[in-house]
Amino acid sequence: MNIKMSMIAMVLVSGAAFAGGPGHGGPGGGGPSLPQNSSNETVNIYQAGGNNGASVDQSASKYADVNISQQGFNNLATATQSSAYNSDINVSQSGFGNSSSNYQTGENSTINVSQSNLFGWGGGNSASVTQTADSSIVNVTQNGSANWANVYQH
């Protein structure tokens, strides 16, 4: 069974409106949480504003894609693909104080994280990536100041 899911969440509210929302004690608490576990899945999430969160779990999915795009400040993106071979996680965050945490197991898979400035403002972003997968790739690109990245690949 092929499942194709596309979700667009656009949040245009003040930054404090979602702080401390469900499932997260701080920034990024107010976003969608999507579990999936079949084949050929695609999740697309777009969020603008501040203190948004997006969490996608594609465990036991093959040929799966996660695309999360966030613009603003203090946003959180979390994507998990365990036992998901030939799958991709793509996170694009622009602004400041954003955080991305990604976990992936499964052969021939890719994680791409891009954190950049938004209208000349940016920095203080963090990326944490764990990948346990043969023939797989991790790319982390950060622009701005006071950013950090932690990549664990084996």
C-alpha positions in Angstrom: 0.0 0.0 0.0 1.4 3.4 -1.0 0.7 6.2 1.3 1.6 9.7 0.4 1.1 12.3 3.0 1.7 16.0 2.7 1.2 18.4 5.5 1.6 22.1 5.6 1.4 23.9 8.8 1.8 27.7 8.7 1.8 29.4 12.0 1.7 33.2 12.1 1.3 34.0 15.7 3.4 35.7 18.4 6.4 33.7 19.5 5.2 33.0 23.0 1.9 31.5 21.9 3.3 28.0 21.6 6.1 27.9 24.2 5.8 24.9 26.5 3.2 23.2 24.3 2.4 19.5 24.3 5.3 17.1 24.2 8.0 19.7 24.8 8.8 21.8 27.8 10.2 24.8 25.9 10.5 26.2 22.4 8.9 24.2 19.6 6.1 22.7 21.6 3.2 23.6 19.4 3.7 21.7 16.2 2.5 18.5 14.5 3.8 15.1 15.5 3.5 12.5 12.8 4.2 8.8 13.2 4.3 6.6 10.0 5.4 3.1 9.4 4.8 1.9 5.8 6.6 2.4 2.4 6.9 5.3 0.0 5.9 8.0 2.4 6.6 11.7 2.1 6.0 14.3 4.8 6.3 18.0 4.0 6.0 20.6 6.8 6.4 24.3 6.5 6.3 26.6 9.6 6.9 30.3 9.9 7.1 32.4 13.1 8.6 31.5 16.5 8.6 28.7 19.0 7.2 26.1 16.5 7.9 22.4 16.7 7.6 19.5 14.2 8.3 15.9 15.0 8.2 13.1 12.4 8.7 9.4 13.1 9.0 7.1 10.1 10.1 3.9 11.8 10.2 0.8 9.7 9.5 2.9 6.5 11.4 2.4 3.3 11.7 4.9 0.5 10.5 7.5 2.9 11.1 11.3 2.9 10.8 14.0 5.5 11.0 17.6 4.5 10.8 20.2 7.3 11.2 23.9 6.5 11.0 26.4 9.4 11.6 30.2 9.3 11.8 32.3 12.4 13.2 31.8 15.8 13.4 29.1 18.5 11.9 26.5 16.3 12.5 22.7 16.8 12.6 20.0 14.1 12.9 16.4 15.0 12.9 13.5 12.5 13.4 9.8 13.1 13.8 7.1 10.5 14.7 3.8 12.0 15.0 0.7 9.8 14.2 3.0 6.9 16.5 2.2 4.0 16.7 4.4 0.9 15.2 7.3 2.9 15.9 11.0 3.3 15.6 13.6 6.0 15.8 17.2 4.9 15.6 20.0 7.4 15.9 23.7 6.4 15.8 26.3 9.2 16.4 30.0 8.7 16.6 32.5 11.6 18.1 32.2 15.0 17.9 29.9 18.0 16.6 27.0 15.9 17.3 23.4 16.7 17.3 20.2 14.7 17.6 16.7 16.0 17.7 13.8 13.6 18.1 10.0 13.9 18.3 7.5 11.1 19.1 3.8 10.6 18.8 2.1 7.3 21.1 1.7 4.3 21.5 4.2 1.4 19.9 7.0 3.3 20.7 10.7 3.6 20.3 13.5 6.2 20.6 17.1 5.1 20.4 19.9 7.6 20.7 23.6 6.6 20.6 26.4 9.1 20.9 29.9 7.8 20.2 33.6 8.3 16.8 35.1 7.8 16.7 38.7 6.5 20.3 39.1 7.8 19.5 37.7 11.3 20.8 34.4 12.3 22.9 32.3 14.7 22.7 30.3 17.8 21.3 27.4 15.9 22.1 23.8 16.8 22.1 20.5 14.9 22.3 17.0 16.3 22.5 14.1 13.9 22.9 10.4 14.6 23.1 8.0 11.7 23.8 4.2 11.8 23.6 3.1 8.2 25.8 1.6 5.5 26.3 3.7 2.3 24.6 6.7 3.8 25.4 10.5 3.9 25.1 13.3 6.4 25.4 17.0 5.3 25.2 19.9 7.8 25.5 23.5 6.6 25.3 26.4 9.1 25.6 30.2 8.5 25.8 32.8 11.1 27.5 32.9 14.5 27.3 30.8 17.7 26.1 27.7 15.9 27.0 24.2 16.8 26.7 20.8 15.2 27.1 17.3 16.7 27.2 14.5 14.1 27.6 10.8 15.0 27.9 8.4 12.1 28.8 4.8 12.2 
